[in-house]
Amino acid sequence: MSDTPARLLNLLSLLQTPREWPGSELAERLGVSSRTIRRDIERLRDLGYPVQASMGAEGGYRLAAGAAMPPLVLDDEEAVAIAVGLRAGAGHAVDGIEEASVRALAKLEQVLPSRLRHRVSALQAATVPLVGGDGASVDPRTLTVMASAATGHERLRFAYRKGDGTGTRRLVEPHQLVSTGRRWYLVAYDIDRDDWRTFRVDRVSEPLATGARFTPRELPAANAAEFMSRSLSRLQPTYRVVATLHAPAAFVAARLQSSLGTPVPIDENTCRLDATVTDTLEWVAFRLALIDCEFEAHEPPELVDHLRELGARITRAAGATGP
C-alpha cells in the first residue's frame, strides 16, 4: 500500500480496536515492511494519537486514552450503528441524552456517504420504538438542522403548529435546544415578534437553515434551561399536590418522577407527598397510579376528581360493575 495517507487511516482504524497489534501483523495487513509500520506509528504520534508500544515476544502496538479525543476512523457498519443509535435517542427525548447527542448526530450525518445515509434512514424507518408516557417524538433530522443552525449562528425558518392547531411560519435566530426528558424545545429569538420564544420541536416541520448569519443576542436568563423553565411555568398552571401513599418513602421515591417532589415518611409503611407541581393533572395522576401502591389524593380537588373519573373508566373497561 504505497498511498501514505490511506495507509495511515487504515493503520489508525486497526489500532482503534481494543487489542494489541504485533508490528509483523500490522505489516502483513497493510502490505508494507515492519520499518514502514514503525515510521507510520511515529507519524500518528506526531498527529496527537497516543500509540503505546510494549516490548517482548508478545509485545505490540495499541491506542491508549489521551488527554483529548482525536478523530475516530469508523467503518461502514460502525458509522451506521452509531447514527441509528443517536437518531433513536434523539427522536424520543430520552432523559439525559441532551443536546450533545444531537450535535454528534449532526456532525456524523454531515460526513456520511449517501449510501450510508440511505441505510440509516431505512433502518430507522423499519424500527418501531416502544415509548411510554405522553412524550412526543420528534424527527431527528429536525433536531440536526436546528443544532447545526444554532452552532453556526445561522437563521432558521420553519413551519410551526401552535397548541390550538393553527399553523404559522417562523423566522428565528436559534440559541439552543433543551430536552426536558419527555420533550425537546428550541430556545430562539423570533425575528417577526422581536422577542425570545420557546418552540416545541415536535410541532416544527420543514426546518430550513437560511444561510443568513447573525450575531448571538444576550439571553434574558443565566442559560437556556433556566429560560425554558420560566417559560413552562408561565404556560402551565401550578398545583399543590398532597397525597398519602401506603408504602415506604424509599419505595415511593424510587418510582416517583423527581419533578413531583420527595415523599416524607409518616411511618415505616406510609409516606406523604406535599409538592408544588407545574404540570398537567392528567400527568400527575398517571405518575401516581404507576407507583404500584395504595394511595389517597387530598389536594387539589381537581386531581381527586380526575382520579375518580379515571378509576371509573378503568373499572368499566375491565367489565366490572360498580357504583
VMD Tcl script that draws the C-alpha trace (Angstrom):
set ca {
  {0.00 0.00 0.00}
  {2.01 2.98 -1.29}
  {-0.57 5.72 -0.58}
  {0.71 7.07 2.76}
  {-2.47 8.96 3.87}
  {-4.66 5.96 3.02}
  {-2.26 3.63 4.81}
  {-2.24 5.83 7.91}
  {-6.05 5.81 8.01}
  {-6.10 2.03 7.71}
  {-3.47 1.71 10.40}
  {-5.43 4.03 12.67}
  {-8.61 2.02 12.07}
  {-6.82 -1.16 13.16}
  {-5.32 0.46 16.26}
  {-8.72 1.75 17.39}
  {-9.89 -1.81 18.04}
  {-9.37 -2.85 21.70}
  {-6.33 -5.13 21.31}
  {-2.56 -5.06 20.86}
  {-1.23 -5.46 17.33}
  {2.20 -7.01 16.77}
  {4.20 -4.99 14.26}
  {4.57 -8.00 11.99}
  {0.78 -8.50 11.83}
  {0.21 -4.82 11.04}
  {2.85 -5.01 8.31}
  {1.19 -8.08 6.82}
  {-2.28 -6.48 6.98}
  {-1.13 -3.32 5.22}
  {1.32 -4.95 2.82}
  {4.38 -2.99 3.97}
  {7.56 -3.63 5.91}
  {7.91 -3.51 9.69}
  {10.15 -0.49 9.27}
  {7.35 1.35 7.45}
  {4.97 0.47 10.28}
  {7.38 2.00 12.82}
  {7.59 5.20 10.75}
  {3.80 5.36 10.43}
  {3.41 4.88 14.19}
  {5.66 7.90 14.73}
  {3.59 9.93 12.25}
  {0.42 9.10 14.22}
  {2.12 10.14 17.46}
  {3.14 13.43 15.86}
  {-0.55 13.97 14.97}
  {-1.56 13.54 18.60}
  {-2.59 9.89 18.68}
  {-1.25 8.24 21.88}
  {0.07 4.99 20.41}
  {1.73 2.84 23.05}
  {4.29 0.11 22.33}
  {5.16 -2.88 24.50}
  {8.36 -4.86 24.11}
  {8.95 -8.60 24.05}
  {7.70 -11.60 22.11}
  {4.07 -10.80 23.00}
  {4.51 -7.07 22.54}
  {2.86 -4.81 20.05}
  {1.10 -1.51 19.48}
  {-2.20 -0.22 20.83}
  {-4.02 3.10 21.03}
  {-4.28 4.40 24.59}
  {-6.57 7.03 26.07}
  {-5.12 10.52 25.73}
  {-5.80 13.96 27.20}
  {-8.08 14.75 24.24}
  {-10.05 12.57 21.86}
  {-8.53 12.58 18.36}
  {-10.72 11.98 15.30}
  {-12.08 8.45 15.03}
  {-11.99 6.28 11.95}
  {-15.19 4.25 11.57}
  {-16.01 1.55 9.08}
  {-19.41 1.46 7.37}
  {-21.07 -0.83 9.91}
  {-19.81 1.20 12.88}
  {-20.93 4.51 11.37}
  {-24.41 3.15 10.64}
  {-24.75 1.69 14.15}
  {-23.78 4.97 15.82}
  {-26.04 7.07 13.60}
  {-29.04 4.80 14.21}
  {-28.42 4.83 17.96}
  {-28.14 8.62 18.08}
  {-31.26 9.04 15.95}
  {-33.25 6.71 18.18}
  {-32.20 8.53 21.33}
  {-32.70 12.00 19.89}
  {-36.03 11.19 18.29}
  {-37.65 10.07 21.54}
  {-36.29 12.54 24.07}
  {-34.62 10.06 26.40}
  {-33.74 11.76 29.68}
  {-30.03 12.54 29.80}
  {-29.39 12.45 26.05}
  {-29.47 16.24 25.78}
  {-28.09 18.42 23.01}
  {-24.63 16.84 22.85}
  {-26.08 13.75 21.16}
  {-27.88 15.90 18.63}
  {-24.68 17.80 17.82}
  {-22.84 14.49 17.42}
  {-25.58 13.23 15.10}
  {-25.41 16.43 13.03}
  {-21.65 16.07 12.61}
  {-21.86 12.40 11.73}
  {-24.67 12.76 9.18}
  {-22.84 15.66 7.53}
  {-19.95 13.39 6.54}
  {-21.82 10.12 5.93}
  {-21.67 8.97 2.30}
  {-25.05 8.89 0.57}
  {-25.09 5.08 0.56}
  {-24.77 5.03 4.36}
  {-27.38 7.77 4.83}
  {-29.80 5.56 2.91}
  {-29.03 2.60 5.16}
  {-29.52 4.69 8.32}
  {-32.86 6.01 7.05}
  {-34.01 2.52 6.07}
  {-33.14 1.08 9.47}
  {-34.82 3.96 11.26}
  {-38.00 3.62 9.17}
  {-38.13 -0.11 9.86}
  {-37.78 0.28 13.63}
  {-40.80 0.95 15.86}
  {-39.80 2.00 19.41}
  {-41.99 1.37 22.46}
  {-42.39 4.77 24.11}
  {-44.21 5.30 27.40}
  {-45.91 8.36 28.83}
  {-47.02 11.34 26.83}
  {-43.62 12.29 25.48}
  {-43.86 13.47 21.89}
  {-41.40 12.00 19.38}
  {-39.54 14.31 17.03}
  {-37.88 13.88 13.66}
  {-34.12 13.52 14.28}
  {-33.47 15.43 11.03}
  {-35.30 18.41 12.51}
  {-33.06 18.28 15.56}
  {-29.87 18.06 13.50}
  {-30.89 21.02 11.31}
  {-31.66 23.07 14.43}
  {-28.46 22.06 16.21}
  {-26.33 22.92 13.17}
  {-28.06 26.29 12.73}
  {-27.63 27.16 16.41}
  {-23.96 26.15 16.41}
  {-23.25 28.03 13.17}
  {-25.28 31.14 14.20}
  {-27.49 30.77 11.14}
  {-31.08 31.99 10.91}
  {-33.70 29.26 10.75}
  {-37.09 29.21 9.02}
  {-39.78 26.61 9.75}
  {-43.50 25.88 9.89}
  {-44.95 25.74 13.41}
  {-48.19 24.28 14.71}
  {-49.46 26.09 17.81}
  {-51.27 24.44 20.70}
  {-54.69 25.23 19.22}
  {-53.73 23.56 15.93}
  {-53.24 26.71 13.84}
  {-50.15 26.91 11.67}
  {-47.65 29.76 11.35}
  {-44.32 30.40 9.64}
  {-41.42 31.46 11.82}
  {-38.04 33.06 11.18}
  {-35.76 32.79 14.21}
  {-32.22 33.08 15.47}
  {-31.76 29.69 17.19}
  {-29.96 29.80 20.53}
  {-30.03 26.27 21.95}
  {-32.00 23.04 22.19}
  {-33.32 21.93 25.57}
  {-34.50 18.42 26.49}
  {-36.93 18.13 29.40}
  {-36.86 14.33 29.32}
  {-40.27 13.98 27.64}
  {-39.96 16.70 25.01}
  {-37.45 18.77 23.05}
  {-37.70 22.56 22.89}
  {-35.89 25.19 20.84}
  {-34.99 28.45 22.56}
  {-34.71 31.14 19.87}
  {-35.16 34.84 19.15}
  {-38.25 35.33 16.97}
  {-37.45 37.93 14.32}
  {-41.05 38.84 13.42}
  {-42.18 39.12 17.06}
  {-38.98 40.84 18.19}
  {-38.78 38.71 21.33}
  {-37.42 35.47 22.74}
  {-39.61 32.39 22.31}
  {-39.62 28.65 23.01}
  {-40.86 26.14 20.43}
  {-41.85 22.51 20.92}
  {-39.76 20.63 18.37}
  {-42.45 18.00 17.76}
  {-44.64 20.82 16.39}
  {-41.96 22.02 13.96}
  {-41.91 20.97 10.30}
  {-39.95 21.96 7.19}
  {-36.94 23.41 9.06}
  {-34.59 25.28 6.74}
  {-31.28 26.93 7.56}
  {-31.39 30.15 5.52}
  {-27.64 30.72 5.27}
  {-28.00 34.21 6.80}
  {-25.60 34.59 9.72}
  {-26.41 36.51 12.89}
  {-24.60 37.84 15.94}
  {-25.88 35.98 19.01}
  {-28.05 38.09 21.32}
  {-27.86 38.03 25.11}
  {-30.38 35.58 26.52}
  {-32.52 37.12 29.33}
  {-31.59 34.26 31.68}
  {-28.49 32.57 33.04}
  {-28.85 29.76 30.48}
  {-31.32 28.13 28.10}
  {-32.52 25.63 30.71}
  {-33.46 28.40 33.13}
  {-35.24 30.34 30.36}
  {-37.11 27.17 29.39}
  {-38.14 26.55 32.99}
  {-39.54 30.08 33.28}
  {-41.45 29.68 30.02}
  {-43.02 26.41 31.13}
  {-44.02 27.96 34.44}
  {-45.85 30.74 32.59}
  {-47.55 28.34 30.19}
  {-48.79 25.77 32.70}
  {-50.82 26.16 35.91}
  {-49.16 25.36 39.22}
  {-50.77 22.99 41.71}
  {-50.06 21.94 45.26}
  {-50.27 18.15 45.21}
  {-50.88 16.42 48.56}
  {-51.25 12.65 48.81}
  {-50.78 9.84 51.32}
  {-49.09 6.73 49.93}
  {-49.18 3.37 51.69}
  {-45.61 2.29 51.02}
  {-42.17 3.11 52.45}
  {-40.83 6.51 51.42}
  {-37.77 4.94 49.75}
  {-40.01 2.65 47.67}
  {-42.11 5.61 46.50}
  {-39.11 7.87 45.84}
  {-37.54 5.24 43.58}
  {-40.69 5.17 41.42}
  {-41.73 8.80 41.55}
  {-40.51 11.33 39.00}
  {-38.25 13.90 40.69}
  {-40.38 16.81 39.42}
  {-43.21 15.59 41.67}
  {-41.17 16.17 44.81}
  {-39.80 13.93 47.56}
  {-42.07 11.83 49.82}
  {-41.71 12.29 53.59}
  {-42.05 9.22 55.84}
  {-45.03 9.05 58.20}
  {-44.07 5.60 59.49}
  {-42.30 2.54 58.11}
  {-45.05 1.73 55.63}
  {-46.63 5.11 54.89}
  {-45.38 8.41 53.48}
  {-46.78 11.77 52.48}
  {-46.24 13.74 49.32}
  {-46.62 17.53 49.52}
  {-45.20 19.26 46.47}
  {-45.75 22.22 44.17}
  {-46.10 20.87 40.66}
  {-46.08 22.64 37.32}
  {-47.60 20.06 35.02}
  {-50.95 18.73 33.83}
  {-53.14 16.95 36.38}
  {-53.50 14.09 33.91}
  {-49.73 13.54 34.04}
  {-49.67 13.77 37.85}
  {-52.47 11.19 38.10}
  {-50.66 8.93 35.66}
  {-47.41 9.07 37.65}
  {-49.15 8.40 40.98}
  {-51.02 5.43 39.53}
  {-47.73 3.89 38.33}
  {-46.16 3.75 41.80}
  {-47.80 0.34 42.47}
  {-49.17 1.06 45.93}
  {-52.42 2.21 47.52}
  {-52.72 5.98 47.94}
  {-55.20 8.75 48.72}
  {-55.04 12.09 46.93}
  {-56.05 15.04 49.13}
  {-55.25 18.13 47.04}
  {-56.02 19.72 44.68}
  {-59.73 18.89 44.30}
  {-59.30 18.74 40.51}
  {-56.80 15.89 40.93}
  {-59.20 13.98 43.17}
  {-62.00 14.41 40.60}
  {-59.73 13.31 37.77}
  {-58.63 10.17 39.65}
  {-62.25 9.33 40.43}
  {-63.20 9.62 36.75}
  {-60.12 7.68 35.68}
  {-60.87 4.89 38.15}
  {-64.46 4.60 36.96}
  {-63.32 4.48 33.33}
  {-60.80 1.72 34.09}
  {-63.42 -0.23 36.01}
  {-65.80 -0.06 33.06}
  {-63.02 -1.10 30.71}
  {-62.38 -4.17 32.84}
  {-66.06 -5.15 32.52}
  {-66.75 -4.96 36.27}
  {-69.89 -3.45 37.79}
  {-69.70 -0.71 40.36}
  {-71.35 2.49 41.58}
}
mol new
graphics top color blue
foreach p $ca { graphics top sphere $p radius 0.5 }
foreach p [lrange $ca 0 end-1] q [lrange $ca 1 end] { graphics top cylinder $p $q radius 0.2 }
display resetview
